[in-house]
Amino acid sequence: MTLAQTETAPRFAFVKANWHADIVNRAYDGFAEVIPEAQIDVFDVPGAFEMPLLARDLAATGRFAAVACAALVVDGGIYRHDFVAQAVVDGLMRAGMDTGVPVLSVSLTPHQFQETDHHRAIYADHFVEKGREAARAALMIGKTRAALAA
């Protein structure tokens, strides 16, 4: 039994990439609308590529009911973003599968993102909703897994 399973209020880890932090941080805002901030530990990483390793390490501690990871991987005109996005999603899935702790992705890869106020506002709002969705998913997965264990 992990620590997350023995506490009355489960803890959640939220990992966020610092690249485009003004947009990515909004995912945390949405997450914290659903799960009380007192139950969330926040961790920063430089960019999306660094998230899977930390997600795995956090999940492996047994302290968290779920780990949510948020990043914005933009198309900078070269194909690097495709490789990064695929590596991140694969790594996050593997972290969850290897540890048995849900690892959720709030990582978006828009192909048409531009550094304009309009696009920044659209994606910032979108990240709030994606944060809410990740929190709801974390709670639903926990509830379903608890029912299976009963």
Secondary structure, DSSP 8 states (H G I E B T S, - for coil): --HHHHSSS--EEEEEESTTHHHHHHHHHHHHHHS-GGGEEEEEESSGGGHHHHHHHHHHTT--SEEEEEEE----SSTHHHHHHHHHHHHHHHHHHHHSS-EEEEEE--SS--SSHHHHHHHHHHHHHHHHHHHHHHHHHHHHHHHHH-
